[in-house]
């Protein structure tokens, strides 16, 4: 197993981001944040809270995909050396 000093800085930052992402996502669905969007407002007939939850879900998936893509790319570059 590699020691933290063996891991390149950029890869460690991506790893840290991947660890923090689910924690951040969990915080976004806690009542203080969801309560901000639990109002009787609709956008194109869709309740605002539904847009908030699905929008957040979509953004988090996009961020996770980007982190995975960058990690895969750096792993391929490191294995070619």
N, C-alpha and C positions, 0 to 999 in steps of 0.2 A: 504494500500500500504506500502511496506517495505521501510525503510530508507536505504541509501547506506551502513551504518555501519552494518546493519543486513545481508547483502549479503556476503557470504563467498568470500574470496579474489580470489580464483581460478575461481569461477563462474563469478565474476565481470570482470576478465581479459578476459574470453571467450565472455562475452557480449560486452566488448570494441572491441574485435577482430571482432565480427559480425557487429558492427557499422562501423568500419574502412574499412572492406573488400570491400564494394561497392564503397567507395570513392577512394580506391587504384585502383580498377578495372577501374573506370572512368578515372583516371589519366593515366593508361596504354594505353588507346585508344586515347589519345590526340595526335595531330599532331607531337610534338617532338619525341615521342616514336615510333609511327607508321611510321614516316619518316625514322627511322633507318632501317626498314625492307622493305620499298617501293623501292626496287632495282630490276633490271631485272635478278634475280637469281631464279632458280628452284631447288627443292630437290625432286628427283624421279618424276619430271614433275609437281610438285605442286609449285606455286609461294611462295616465302618466306613470303610475307605479309599474305597470307592465313594460312600458318602454324603458324605464330606468333599469329594471332587473334584466331584461333581455339585452339591452344595450351594453350593460356592464358585463354580462356573460360573453357577448361577442367580442368586446375589447380585450377581456382577459384571455380568451382563446387566441386572439391575434398576437398578444404579447407572448404567451407561452409558445406559440408556433415560431415566432421570431427568435426567441431564446434557444429553442431546440435547433432551429436552422443554423444559427451562429455557432452553436456548440458542435454540431455535426461537421460544419465547414472547418472549424479549427482542428477537430480531431483528424479529419482527412489530411489537412496540411501538415500536422505534426507527425502523422504516421508515414508520410512520404519522405521524411528526412532520415 
